Structure formats: structure tokens, C-alpha cells
Amino acid sequence: MQYLPLTCDDVERSSLAGRFLARTLPLDDAERFESHFLTCERCQHALTLGATTRAALRESSHVATTAASAAVASVHMARASPSHRWWIPMSAAAAALIAVLGYRAGNASTRSLQPLGAVTQAPVYLGVPVRAGNDERGIAVFDSAMTEYAAQRWQSSAQLLRAAIAAGKSDSPSHFFLGAALLMRADARDAIAAFSEVISAGSTPYTSEALLYRAKAHLQLREGAEAAADLARLIDRDVTADDVPSGVSAHARALRDSIRVVGVR
């Protein structure tokens, strides 16, 4: 059955945050709440506050106290660095959600990977220099594709980017933004293939983010080991290269820690 996305009013009306913390929500309702929670700062705050209160009332629950404190600290960090606001709260909130609540049993670890793969904001296109040798038609099609991308018309953008690649503009920007458009339209498997083209091309300004977003795509497919490998590669690259944006590196480390909390090594 297809459900409409939750709103904050839905959460308050049905006391979903409290019931989630009490582990009394049915599985489908819990998954809907997770999807809303990971993209809603208001509900992240409410859930963190609720978890902290419960932890304070149960002194023996040391793990819950630690995870809730980490979530609060990460929100403060994000407020201190507004330019990277979207990178940190999502991953830290996801880590707190899994570490504090431990909601699922049995196949919990793989089911809990999917929220970590959420992407609510597409990579920003700032324009790229045109390489010599690119076919003029390919360049024109690429420009049209990126107009569609800026308008968040992901399907038409992906179609045009594939056409640009076929016409000769088969470079890292084309494959990277194809992967991004596919990821935004929830086509994780094809997104992985597109990001892999970027990564296999060697060191470019797009390599680090391609590793991060390929890891996100793997998480959407519950492929925790593959995601962890991409994040480890990105973190190693941060040590050896000087072209990894600080926000990308911080998000990769937080996401790796979240995956470890789930139980993937």
C-alpha cells in the first residue's frame, strides 16, 4: 500500500514520536516516521529531547544517554556552520535514531540502512569548463540537461545527460550529474553505475562526492558493506589528497559511524 508522507501535524496528532520511543509503533508506521524524521529538524529536536528525557529517567541506560548527547552536540555544530547545515544533522540524527532506540530485531540492521541513504538536496551545479574535444552537440545537450537539473526535473535531466554522453560529452561532470539525477529519482542501481564511471576515471574534482553519493545509493539498496567500503576510501582520500571538501569529509565520517552502529563493519 502506498502512503502519503507524514507531516509534523500528523506526528503530533498521533503522538508518533512518543510511541516510536516507546517502541509501540507497528513496523510500517515506524518506517514512515523514520522517513519524516530524517528530513525534519523540528521532529529531530522533539525526538532527541524525548530520548534524552527517557535516558535521564533510566540511569542504567548509558548507551541512550551518550547517543542523545551526541545528537544535541551535532545540531549545535551545524548551527555554528550554516554553510554545511544539511551535511551534519542528517547523519548524526540517523546515528542517534539507531543507537538510542535499537528499534528493530532480526533483519533490523539492513532495514535501518535505508534511512542513512536519504538524499534531500541534490548536488549543486555551478557550471563546468568545457573540455577541448567535446562534441558541440554533446555540449548543447548537456547544457539543456543541466537546465532540467536545476529545475529538479530529474527524469528529463537524466535522459538528456545520457544523450549528451552518447553524443561525445562522456566526462566526469556528465556522469556525476547523471548519477545525481538518478539518485534523486530513487534509481539507486543505475546511479551506482554512473558514479562508478566518475570514480574509475581517476582523481577529478568529482571523485570524492561520487564516492559519497555512491555510498548513499548502496545504503538505499541496504548494501552496507559496499557503502562502508566507499566511505573508507573517501576518508583515506581525505588524508592523502587536498581536494576533499571539509563538509564531504565530515559527512562521510559521521555516516561511517552510523553504519557501524547498525552493525556493519
C-alpha positions in Angstrom: 0.0 0.0 0.0 1.3 3.5 -0.9 1.1 6.0 2.0 1.2 9.8 1.8 4.2 11.4 3.5 3.8 12.4 7.1 3.6 16.0 8.3 4.5 17.4 11.7 0.8 17.8 12.4 0.4 14.0 11.8 3.2 13.3 14.1 1.8 15.5 16.9 -1.8 14.3 16.4 -0.9 10.7 16.7 1.8 11.0 19.3 4.2 9.2 16.9 7.4 10.5 18.5 6.4 9.2 21.9 5.1 5.9 20.6 8.3 5.5 18.5 10.4 6.0 21.6 8.2 3.5 23.5 8.6 1.0 20.6 4.9 0.6 20.3 4.5 1.6 16.6 3.7 -1.0 14.0 6.6 -1.6 11.6 5.0 0.3 8.6 4.2 3.3 10.8 7.7 3.3 12.3 9.3 3.3 8.8 7.0 6.2 7.7 8.0 8.1 10.8 11.7 7.4 10.2 11.4 8.8 6.7 9.8 12.0 8.0 12.1 12.3 11.0 15.3 12.3 8.9 14.2 15.3 6.9 12.5 17.3 9.6 14.6 19.4 12.1 11.5 20.0 14.3 10.8 16.4 14.8 14.5 15.6 15.2 14.6 18.0 18.1 11.4 16.6 19.6 12.7 13.0 19.3 16.1 13.9 20.7 14.5 15.7 23.6 12.3 12.7 24.3 15.2 10.3 24.1 17.2 12.5 26.5 14.4 12.7 29.0 13.9 8.9 29.0 17.6 8.4 29.4 17.7 10.7 32.4 14.9 8.8 34.0 16.8 5.5 33.4 20.3 6.0 34.8 21.2 2.5 33.8 20.7 3.3 30.1 24.2 4.7 29.4 24.1 4.0 25.7 21.0 6.0 25.2 22.4 9.0 27.1 25.6 9.0 25.1 23.8 8.8 21.7 21.3 11.5 22.6 24.1 13.9 23.8 25.9 13.3 20.5 22.7 14.3 18.6 22.4 17.5 20.6 26.0 18.4 20.1 25.8 17.8 16.3 22.9 20.1 16.0 24.9 22.8 17.8 27.8 22.2 15.4 25.5 22.5 12.4 24.2 25.9 13.7 27.8 27.1 14.0 28.5 26.2 10.4 25.4 27.2 8.4 27.1 26.7 5.0 27.2 22.9 5.6 24.0 22.7 7.6 22.5 19.9 5.6 25.5 17.6 5.8 25.7 17.0 9.6 22.2 16.9 11.2 21.0 14.2 8.8 23.8 11.7 9.6 24.0 12.5 13.3 20.3 12.2 13.7 20.3 8.9 11.9 23.1 7.6 14.2 21.1 8.8 17.3 18.0 7.2 16.0 19.6 3.8 15.6 21.8 3.9 18.7 19.3 5.3 21.1 16.3 3.3 20.0 17.6 0.0 18.6 14.1 -0.3 17.2 14.3 -3.5 15.2 15.1 -7.1 15.7 16.1 -9.9 13.2 16.7 -8.1 10.0 16.9 -4.7 11.7 20.4 -3.8 10.6 19.7 -4.0 6.9 16.3 -2.2 7.2 18.0 0.6 9.2 20.5 1.2 6.5 17.9 2.7 4.1 17.3 5.9 6.1 21.0 6.6 6.1 20.9 6.7 2.3 18.4 9.6 2.3 19.3 12.5 0.0 17.1 15.5 0.3 19.3 18.1 -1.5 20.9 17.3 -4.9 24.5 18.3 -5.5 24.6 21.9 -6.7 25.6 22.5 -10.3 27.8 25.6 -10.5 28.9 25.3 -14.1 31.9 23.4 -15.5 34.6 24.4 -18.0 34.2 22.9 -21.5 36.9 20.5 -22.4 38.6 20.6 -25.8 37.5 17.7 -28.0 33.9 17.5 -26.7 31.4 17.4 -29.5 29.5 20.6 -29.8 26.2 18.8 -29.9 27.1 16.9 -26.7 27.8 20.3 -25.0 24.5 21.7 -26.1 22.6 18.7 -24.9 24.5 18.8 -21.6 23.5 22.4 -21.1 19.9 21.5 -21.7 20.2 18.6 -19.2 21.5 20.9 -16.6 18.7 23.4 -17.1 16.3 20.5 -16.3 18.5 19.5 -13.4 18.3 23.0 -11.9 14.5 22.8 -12.2 14.6 19.4 -10.4 13.1 17.6 -13.3 15.2 14.6 -12.6 13.9 12.2 -15.3 14.3 14.5 -18.2 17.6 15.6 -16.9 18.8 12.0 -16.8 17.6 11.3 -20.3 19.4 14.4 -21.7 22.6 13.6 -19.8 22.6 10.1 -21.3 22.1 11.7 -24.7 25.0 14.1 -24.1 27.3 11.2 -23.1 26.2 9.3 -26.3 27.0 12.5 -28.3 30.5 12.7 -27.1 30.5 14.6 -23.8 31.4 11.5 -21.7 33.4 13.2 -19.0 33.2 13.2 -15.2 30.6 16.1 -14.8 28.2 14.3 -17.2 28.4 11.0 -15.4 28.4 12.6 -12.0 25.2 14.7 -12.6 23.6 11.7 -14.3 24.2 9.7 -11.1 22.8 12.6 -9.0 19.7 12.9 -11.1 19.1 9.1 -11.0 19.6 9.1 -7.2 17.1 11.9 -6.8 14.5 9.9 -8.6 15.2 6.8 -6.5 17.0 4.9 -9.2 19.9 3.8 -6.9 21.2 0.9 -9.0 21.7 3.0 -12.2 23.1 5.8 -10.0 25.8 3.5 -8.7 26.8 2.7 -12.3 27.0 6.4 -13.2 29.1 7.3 -10.1 31.3 4.3 -10.8 32.2 5.9 -14.2 33.4 9.0 -12.3 35.4 7.0 -9.8 37.1 4.8 -12.4 38.2 7.9 -14.3 40.8 8.7 -11.5 41.3 11.8 -9.5 38.9 14.6 -10.6 37.1 17.4 -8.6 34.1 15.0 -8.7 35.7 11.9 -7.3 35.1 12.5 -3.6 31.5 13.4 -3.9 31.0 10.5 -6.3 32.2 8.1 -3.6 29.9 9.7 -1.0 26.8 9.5 -3.2 27.6 6.0 -4.4 27.7 5.1 -0.7 24.3 6.7 -0.3 23.0 4.7 -3.2 24.3 1.5 -1.7 22.6 2.3 1.6 19.3 2.8 -0.2 19.7 -0.7 -1.5 20.7 -2.0 2.0 24.2 -2.8 0.8 26.0 -1.8 4.0 29.4 -3.4 3.3 29.7 -1.7 -0.1 28.7 1.7 1.4 31.2 1.3 4.2 34.0 0.5 1.6 33.2 3.6 -0.4 33.2 5.8 2.8 36.5 4.2 3.9 38.0 5.0 0.5 36.8 8.6 0.7 38.1 9.0 4.3 41.5 7.7 3.2 41.4 10.1 0.2 40.9 12.9 2.7 44.2 12.0 4.3 46.2 11.8 1.0 44.5 14.4 -1.2 43.9 18.1 -0.7 40.7 18.3 -2.8 38.2 16.8 -0.4 35.7 19.4 0.8 35.5 19.6 4.6 31.7 19.1 4.6 32.0 15.9 2.5 34.7 14.5 4.7 32.7 15.2 7.9 29.6 13.7 6.5 31.5 10.6 5.4 32.9 10.0 8.8 29.5 10.5 10.6 27.8 8.2 8.0 30.5 5.5 8.5 30.0 5.7 12.3 26.2 5.4 11.8 26.7 2.3 9.7 28.9 0.8 12.4 26.2 1.4 15.0 23.8 -0.6 12.8 26.3 -3.4 12.9 28.1 -3.3 9.6 31.9 -3.4 9.7 
